[in-house]
Amino acid sequence: MMRRRTVPLWPVLGELAVVGGASLLALFWIIPTQTTADPFAALQPGLVPNVCATAILVLILIQTWNGLRKGRAAEEEAAGDAAQAHSWRSALGAMAITIAGVLAFHLAGLLATSLVVIPGLMLWLGERRYPRVGVVTLCCALPFTPLFN
């Protein structure tokens, strides 16, 4: 028995247009114009952004394919709406912690950023073993601090 599509196509195609368009824009215009080649660099400055933009494009194509192929059944729709609201809260919380990290970086440097972002995101994601949060924060922050300060 085939499931009837209960979700309209416009959210799937809209997501493809916005995210896919932004990654194509980054790949073909933003990254090439904002990075310059350095003949003495081990890695070219545009390599990592190009890899990230390509990965985003591939992932949005996979997500679009899955969205077009599957659809949701009616009983899954209500649960999906609640999960979507929860994912928005999670994303906004992570963005707030990241913004706090950017402010900490501008005001106090890399070590302060590490001490804000690492435990903040771990606690936001649900880690409740506080000794582990401290150990991970110190193991991530301390070895790299001399390299960048």
C-alpha positions in Angstrom: 0.0 0.0 0.0 1.4 3.4 -1.0 1.4 6.2 1.5 -0.3 9.3 0.6 1.9 12.4 0.7 0.6 14.7 3.4 3.4 17.3 3.3 3.4 19.8 0.5 6.4 19.9 -1.8 7.1 23.6 -1.3 9.0 23.3 2.0 11.3 20.6 0.4 11.9 22.6 -2.7 12.2 25.9 -0.8 14.9 24.4 1.4 16.7 23.2 -1.7 16.4 26.7 -3.3 17.7 28.6 -0.2 20.4 26.3 1.1 21.5 24.9 -2.3 21.5 28.4 -3.8 23.5 29.7 -0.9 26.1 26.9 -1.3 26.3 27.4 -5.1 26.7 31.2 -4.5 29.5 30.4 -2.0 31.2 28.0 -4.3 31.2 30.0 -7.5 31.2 33.7 -6.3 31.9 34.3 -2.6 34.8 32.0 -1.9 36.7 32.7 -5.2 36.4 36.5 -4.8 37.2 36.6 -1.0 40.2 34.3 -1.0 43.5 34.9 -2.8 46.0 32.3 -3.8 49.2 32.1 -1.9 52.1 30.3 -3.6 53.9 29.7 -0.3 50.9 28.3 1.6 50.7 24.6 2.3 46.9 24.7 1.9 45.2 27.2 -0.3 42.9 29.5 1.6 39.9 28.5 -0.4 40.3 24.7 0.2 38.4 24.3 3.5 35.5 26.7 2.6 35.1 24.9 -0.8 35.0 21.5 0.9 32.4 22.8 3.4 30.2 24.4 0.7 30.4 21.2 -1.4 29.5 19.1 1.5 26.5 21.3 2.3 25.4 21.1 -1.3 25.7 17.3 -1.4 23.8 17.0 1.9 20.9 19.2 0.8 20.6 17.3 -2.4 20.3 14.0 -0.4 17.8 15.6 1.9 15.8 16.9 -1.0 15.8 13.5 -2.6 14.6 11.9 0.6 11.9 14.5 1.1 10.6 14.1 -2.5 10.8 10.3 -2.3 9.2 9.7 1.1 6.7 12.3 2.4 5.2 11.8 5.8 2.2 9.8 6.8 -0.6 11.6 8.7 0.2 10.0 12.1 3.9 11.1 11.7 2.9 14.7 11.0 2.0 15.7 14.5 5.1 14.2 16.0 7.2 15.9 13.3 5.8 19.3 14.2 6.7 18.9 17.8 10.2 17.7 16.9 10.6 20.7 14.5 9.7 23.1 17.3 12.3 21.4 19.6 15.0 21.5 16.8 14.4 25.3 16.4 14.9 25.8 20.1 18.1 23.7 20.0 19.4 25.6 17.0 18.6 29.0 18.5 20.3 28.0 21.8 23.4 26.8 20.0 23.5 30.0 18.0 23.3 32.1 21.2 26.2 30.2 22.7 28.2 30.7 19.5 27.5 34.4 19.5 28.7 34.5 23.1 31.8 32.7 22.0 32.4 35.3 19.2 32.0 38.1 21.8 34.4 36.3 24.2 36.9 36.0 21.4 36.8 39.7 20.6 36.9 40.8 24.2 39.3 38.3 25.8 40.9 36.0 23.2 40.9 32.3 22.3 41.1 30.8 25.8 38.0 32.7 26.9 36.2 31.5 23.8 37.1 27.9 24.5 35.9 28.3 28.1 32.6 29.6 26.9 31.8 27.6 23.8 32.9 24.1 24.7 31.2 23.7 28.0 28.2 25.8 26.9 27.5 23.6 23.9 28.1 20.4 25.8 25.7 21.5 28.5 23.1 22.7 26.0 23.3 19.3 24.2 22.5 17.5 27.4 25.8 16.5 28.9 25.3 16.3 32.7 28.5 14.7 33.8 30.2 17.8 34.9 33.6 16.3 35.5 33.6 15.2 31.8 32.6 18.7 30.7 35.6 20.1 32.6 38.1 17.5 31.3 36.9 17.9 27.7 37.1 21.7 28.0 40.6 21.7 29.4 41.8 19.0 26.9 40.5 21.0 24.0 41.4 24.5 25.1 44.8 24.2 26.7 46.8 22.4 24.0 45.8 24.9 21.3 46.0 28.1 23.3 49.8 28.5 22.9 49.5 28.0 19.2 47.1 30.9 18.6 48.0 33.4 21.4 
